[in-house]
Amino acid sequence: MLGLATMGVITAIGFLIGRHTDLATLIQLLTTVMVIVQALAQIVALSVLRRRQPTLRRPYRMWLYPLPSIVAFVGWCVIYGYADKNSPGRHPIEWSLAWLALGCVAFVIWARLEKVWPFGEREISEEYVTVPTPDAEPAGA
C-alpha cells in the first residue's frame, strides 16, 4: 500500500512539473536522470561485480574488458556534461542532481524506518548459485 501511495505522489509531482514545462524540457530532464541512475550506475555495478566475484560463471564475455566499460563511462559522462549546454535555461543537470538527492533522502528515511543499513546490520550476501560447466564431470562419476 505504501509503495502504491509513493508512486502516486511521484507521479503527481511529475505531472505538476510537466504542466509548467514543455515536452522537450521534460524529456531532457528524464534523460539526464536516466544517464546517472541507469547508464553510469550499471557500468559501475558491472565493475564491482567482476571485482567481488571473479570466479562467478558468466553467460557472456566482454572483449577487451575493462576498455569498453571505460569508453562507455566516458561517453555517458560527455552526454551528461553537455545536457546544460544543449538546453540553455532548463538546467537538466541541476534538476537531475536534485532528483538524485531526493531519492537518497527517501532511501535514508526508508532505511531508518525499516532499521536496515546504514541504521542496522548489513544484509549483503554474496552467495550465488553455481551452475556446473558443461565440460565438468557429473558428480559420482
N, C-alpha and C positions, 0 to 999 in steps of 0.2 A: 504494500500500500504506500509506504514512504517513497519507494522508488518511482512509482507512478506519479505521486504528487510532485516529486522533484523534477521529473521530466516535464510535467505540466508547467511548472514555474519557469524552467529553462526555455521552453517553447514560447511562453508568453513574453519573456524578455526578448527573445529573438524576433518575435512578431512586432514588439514595440520598436526595436531598433530598425527593423525593416520598414516600418511605416514612416520613419523620419529620414530614410536614406533611399537612394536609387538602387536598382538591382545590381549594377556594376560594382558599387561600393560593398554591398553585402557579399557578393561573390569574392571580391578581393579580400575582405576580412576573413571569410571562411577558408579561403585558400591559404592564407598566412598561418592560421591556426592549424590547418591540416599539415603544413610543412613541418611545424615544430612537433606536433603530437604524433603524427604518423611517420613521416619520412625520416626525420632525424632520429626519433626515438627507436625506430626499427633498426636502423644502421647500428646504433649504439648497443641495442639489445642483442643483435647478432654477434657482435664482437665480444660482449660479456659472456654469452652462452658458450662461444667457442673457447674462451679462456677458462671458464669454470668447469666445463665438461668436455675436455679434449678427446676423450675416448667414446663419446656418445655417437652411436651409429646415425648417420645422416643419409637421407634418401637422395641427396644431390651433392655435387661438389661445385664450389665457386672457383673457377680458374683464376690463377694469379692472386689468390687471397693473400693479403687484405687490400690489394690495389684497387679493385672495383668498389669496395666499400669506401675507401678514401676519396676516390673520384666522385662517387655519388654524394658523399657528405659535403664535399666542397661545392659541387654543383647545386645542391639544395640550399646551401648557405648563400650562394650568389643569388639565386632566385629570391630567397627571403630578404637578402640585403637590398635588392632593387625594388622591393614592394612599395616603399615610400616614394621613391623617385618616379615610379610608373603611375602612382596615384597621388599627385600633389593635393594636399589639403584633406586627404582622407585618413592619414596616419594608420595604415593597417598594421605596421609593426608594433606600435604602441598599444593598439587595441588587442592584438594577439597576445602580447605580453600581459596585459591586464586580464584577459580571459584565462591565461595560464595561471596567473596569480590567484584568481578567483577559484579555479579548480584546486589549487594547493590548499587554500583556506578551507574549502569544502572537505577536502580529504582530512585535514587536521581535525576539523570538528567531528567528522565521522569516526576517525581513529580514537578520539578522546571519548566519545560516547560508547564505542564498542570495546574500548580498552585493549586495542591492538597496537602494534608498532606505530609510532615511537613512544606510546604511553603504556606499552605492555611488552610481553616477550615477543621475540622474533619468531615467526612461524614459517620460515623458509625451509623447505625440504627439497633437497636436490637429488632425490632418488627417482630414477627413471626406469621404466620397464625396458629391459634389454631384449632385443629380438635377435635370435640366433642368425648368423650369416648363412647363406645357402650352401657354402662350401664347408661348413663345420660338420663334424661327425655327430650323429644322433647320440643322445645320452644312452648309456648302457651298451654301446656297441663295442 
